[in-house]
Amino acid sequence: MINSKKQFQNTNILEDLKHDNFLEDDNVYADAYLSIRRKNIQALNEHITELDKVLSPKQLDFAIEKYGEDIATNEKCSEKIRKLILEKNPQNLSLMKNPSVSLQEFAFKKDYTVLPYLTIDITEDMAIKALSIKPTLLKYIKNPTLNMKNVAVSIDPYCIEYIEKPSKDLQILAIQKNPRVINYIKNPTYEIQEYALEVYKREKDVKEFYNLKRGSHSKGVPGMSYEADVYSSVSPFYKTTKGISPKLKIEAKTFNMFTNAKFALEDKMIKMKEEAEIKKRLKNLKQEDNLER
């Protein structure tokens, strides 16, 4: 047990030495580090109500930097210490039990993305600030206003998934951003499906735009997966979503196939021209070389 500031400081000195090679065996070093860490956390919790008294400002800053997450859960932690913990990392609000209104407001001002951890009522202005940074937070807002929905969908059209019975205007807004969001609209009307296909066709008709998508297939993009054919793209109906017209699915697939073939042929022609130009240059260089000789 640590009974004095000096003893507590010495424990932290050992923690500071964790990067020094004072132990040759890595396994022993790891065990020693974990043992020191446990002792430090235990000491902090034992003095939780008086940390600002038993520690110097520098030690307190060090302790919160290293062990903020570990002491944030302690209900005996004072308002002052909790605020310092949130100052270092507002996300630690998620670990705190019954944080005060002022603490929640403080954390939110530091980091709008703590919104899911708030138990206080939020204003539309607060919600919009959070959505402007991370639109997917929409799923944590109960009864979002039309303004909130518009902000979220304008930034990330896939947020349409979190809107119950989205209006026609919202669906159109999302589809204009990315026609593939049609897969995240429950029971879209035939009219909306047709519109998604229309937007998709316009998108693919512009080769310069479509070229930006080449080679960008990754697991991080909804519905995307890498394939040998660099032109293989995701149609607007890539999911087996209930209510999607089989007729439109076939139309999208057919359009995709022929458009991809057209782009591939154009690329092949360009490559052939480039190769012919290279051969022509090499031939000219050889002729020039023979003349010089």
C-alpha positions in Angstrom: 0.0 0.0 0.0 1.3 3.5 -0.8 1.1 5.9 2.1 3.1 8.9 0.9 3.6 11.1 -2.0 7.3 10.0 -2.2 6.4 6.3 -2.3 3.8 7.0 -5.0 6.3 9.0 -7.0 8.8 6.1 -6.9 6.2 3.7 -8.3 5.7 6.1 -11.2 9.4 6.3 -11.7 9.4 2.5 -12.3 6.6 3.1 -14.8 8.6 5.7 -16.5 11.5 3.2 -16.9 9.4 0.8 -18.9 11.2 1.7 -22.1 14.7 1.2 -20.5 16.5 -2.1 -21.0 16.9 -2.9 -17.3 15.5 -6.4 -17.8 17.1 -8.7 -20.5 14.4 -11.3 -20.6 11.4 -10.0 -22.5 8.9 -12.3 -20.7 10.2 -11.2 -17.3 10.1 -7.6 -18.5 6.5 -8.0 -19.6 5.4 -9.6 -16.3 7.2 -6.9 -14.3 5.5 -4.1 -16.4 2.1 -5.6 -15.8 2.8 -6.0 -12.1 3.8 -2.3 -11.9 0.8 -1.2 -13.8 -1.6 -3.1 -11.5 0.1 -1.6 -8.4 -0.2 1.9 -9.9 -3.9 1.4 -10.7 -4.5 0.0 -7.2 -2.7 3.0 -5.6 -4.7 5.5 -7.7 -8.0 3.9 -6.7 -7.0 3.8 -3.1 -6.4 7.6 -3.2 -9.1 8.4 -5.7 -10.8 11.0 -3.6 -7.6 12.9 -2.9 -5.5 12.5 -6.1 -5.0 16.2 -6.5 -3.7 16.4 -2.9 -1.3 13.4 -2.8 0.1 14.0 -6.3 1.9 17.0 -7.8 0.3 18.5 -10.9 3.0 16.8 -13.0 2.3 13.4 -11.4 -1.4 13.8 -11.7 -1.1 14.6 -15.4 1.1 11.5 -15.8 -1.4 9.3 -13.9 -4.4 10.5 -15.9 -2.5 10.2 -19.2 -1.5 6.6 -18.4 -4.5 5.3 -16.3 -7.4 7.6 -17.1 -9.5 4.7 -18.5 -8.8 2.6 -15.5 -9.9 5.1 -12.9 -12.8 6.6 -15.0 -15.0 3.8 -13.8 -14.5 4.6 -10.1 -17.7 6.2 -8.8 -15.7 7.9 -6.0 -13.7 9.8 -8.6 -14.2 13.6 -8.0 -15.8 15.9 -10.6 -12.4 17.7 -11.0 -10.5 14.5 -11.7 -13.3 13.2 -14.1 -13.0 16.5 -16.0 -9.3 16.1 -16.3 -9.8 12.5 -17.6 -12.3 13.8 -20.2 -9.8 16.6 -21.1 -7.3 13.9 -22.1 -9.9 11.7 -23.9 -13.6 12.7 -24.1 -14.4 9.1 -25.2 -13.8 8.1 -21.6 -17.3 9.4 -20.9 -18.5 6.0 -22.0 -16.8 4.5 -18.9 -18.2 6.8 -16.3 -21.2 6.0 -14.2 -23.7 8.8 -13.8 -21.6 11.6 -15.2 -23.1 15.1 -14.4 -24.8 17.3 -16.9 -21.8 19.6 -16.9 -19.4 16.7 -17.6 -21.4 15.5 -20.5 -21.6 18.9 -22.0 -17.9 19.4 -21.5 -17.1 16.0 -23.2 -19.5 16.9 -26.1 -17.8 20.2 -26.7 -14.4 18.5 -26.8 -15.6 15.7 -29.1 -19.1 15.7 -30.8 -18.8 11.9 -31.4 -19.5 11.1 -27.7 -23.2 11.7 -28.6 -24.1 8.0 -28.1 -23.0 8.2 -24.4 -25.0 11.3 -23.5 -28.0 10.9 -21.2 -28.9 14.5 -21.4 -31.4 16.0 -23.9 -29.6 17.4 -26.9 -30.6 20.3 -29.1 -30.9 20.2 -32.8 -27.8 22.3 -33.1 -25.8 19.9 -31.0 -27.1 16.9 -33.1 -26.2 18.7 -36.4 -22.7 19.4 -35.1 -22.2 15.8 -34.3 -23.7 14.6 -37.6 -21.6 17.0 -39.6 -18.5 15.1 -38.3 -19.9 11.6 -38.1 -23.3 11.2 -39.9 -23.7 7.6 -38.9 -24.5 8.9 -35.4 -27.9 9.4 -36.7 -28.8 5.9 -35.6 -28.4 7.0 -32.0 -30.7 9.9 -32.2 -34.3 9.3 -31.3 -36.9 11.1 -33.5 -34.4 13.0 -35.6 -35.7 16.1 -37.3 -35.9 16.5 -41.1 -32.9 18.8 -40.9 -30.8 16.2 -39.1 -31.8 13.6 -41.7 -30.9 15.8 -44.5 -27.5 16.6 -43.0 -26.6 13.0 -42.4 -27.8 11.7 -45.8 -26.1 14.6 -47.7 -22.7 13.6 -46.2 -23.2 9.8 -46.2 -26.1 8.5 -48.3 -26.0 5.1 -46.6 -27.4 6.8 -43.5 -30.8 6.3 -45.2 -30.7 2.9 -43.6 -31.2 4.5 -40.1 -34.3 6.5 -41.2 -37.6 4.8 -40.7 -39.9 5.3 -43.6 -37.7 8.0 -45.4 -39.6 10.5 -47.5 -39.4 10.3 -51.3 -37.2 13.4 -51.3 -34.8 11.9 -48.9 -34.6 8.7 -51.0 -33.9 10.7 -54.1 -31.2 12.7 -52.3 -29.5 9.5 -51.1 -29.7 7.9 -54.6 -28.3 11.0 -56.3 -25.3 10.6 -54.0 -25.0 6.9 -54.6 -27.6 4.8 -56.4 -26.5 1.7 -54.5 -28.2 2.9 -51.4 -31.4 1.6 -52.9 -30.3 -1.7 -51.2 -30.8 0.0 -47.8 -34.2 1.4 -48.4 -37.0 -0.9 -47.2 -39.5 -1.8 -49.8 -38.6 0.9 -52.3 -41.3 1.7 -54.9 -40.8 0.7 -58.5 -40.4 4.4 -59.3 -37.5 4.8 -56.9 -35.9 1.6 -58.2 -36.1 2.9 -61.8 -34.6 6.2 -60.6 -31.7 4.4 -59.0 -31.0 2.5 -62.2 -31.2 5.7 -64.2 -28.6 7.4 -61.9 -26.4 4.3 -62.1 -26.5 4.4 -65.9 -25.5 8.0 -66.0 -22.7 7.4 -63.6 -21.3 4.6 -65.8 -21.8 6.4 -69.0 -19.2 8.9 -68.0 -16.0 7.0 -68.5 -13.8 9.6 -66.8 -15.9 9.3 -63.7 -16.0 5.5 -63.8 -12.2 5.2 -64.3 -11.9 6.7 -60.8 -13.6 3.6 -59.5 -11.3 1.2 -61.3 -9.1 -0.7 -58.9 -10.9 0.7 -55.9 -12.8 -2.4 -55.0 -12.3 -3.2 -51.4 -14.0 -4.7 -48.3 -14.3 -1.2 -46.9 -16.9 -0.3 -49.6 -20.4 -1.7 -49.1 -21.0 -4.4 -51.7 -17.6 -4.1 -53.3 -15.2 -7.0 -53.8 -12.0 -7.2 -55.9 -12.3 -9.2 -59.2 -10.0 -9.8 -62.1 -12.1 -7.6 -64.4 -11.2 -4.1 -63.3 -14.5 -2.9 -64.8 -16.6 -5.2 -62.8 -18.7 -2.9 -60.7 -21.5 -3.1 -58.3 -24.9 -2.7 -59.8 -27.5 -0.7 -57.9 -29.2 -3.9 -56.9 -26.2 -5.9 -55.5 -28.1 -7.2 -52.4 -31.1 -9.5 -52.4 -33.3 -6.8 -51.0 -37.0 -7.6 -50.5 -39.1 -5.6 -53.0 -36.5 -5.2 -55.7 -37.9 -5.8 -59.2 -36.4 -8.9 -60.9 -36.9 -7.1 -64.2 -34.8 -4.1 -63.1 -32.1 -6.4 -61.7 -31.7 -8.1 -65.1 -31.7 -4.7 -66.8 -28.9 -3.5 -64.5 -26.9 -6.6 -65.0 -27.2 -6.4 -68.8 -26.3 -2.8 -68.8 -23.3 -3.4 -66.6 -22.1 -6.3 -68.8 -22.2 -4.4 -72.1 -20.8 -1.2 -70.6 -17.9 -3.0 -69.1 -17.2 -4.8 -72.4 -17.2 -1.4 -74.2 -14.8 0.1 -71.7 -12.5 -3.0 -71.9 -12.5 -2.8 -75.7 -11.7 0.9 -75.7 -8.8 0.2 -73.3 -7.5 -2.6 -75.5 -7.6 -0.3 -78.6 -5.7 2.4 -76.7 -3.1 -0.2 -75.6 -2.7 -1.5 -79.2 -2.1 2.1 -80.4 0.4 2.7 -77.7 2.3 -0.5 -78.6 2.2 0.4 -82.3 3.6 3.8 -81.5 6.4 2.3 -79.4 7.3 -0.1 -82.3 7.3 2.8 -84.7 9.7 4.8 -82.5 12.0 1.8 -82.1 12.1 1.3 -85.9 12.9 5.0 -86.5 15.7 4.8 -83.9 17.2 1.8 -85.6 17.1 3.5 -89.0 18.7 6.6 -87.6 21.4 4.5 -86.0 22.1 2.7 -89.3 22.4 6.0 -91.2 25.0 7.3 -88.6 27.1 4.2 -89.2 
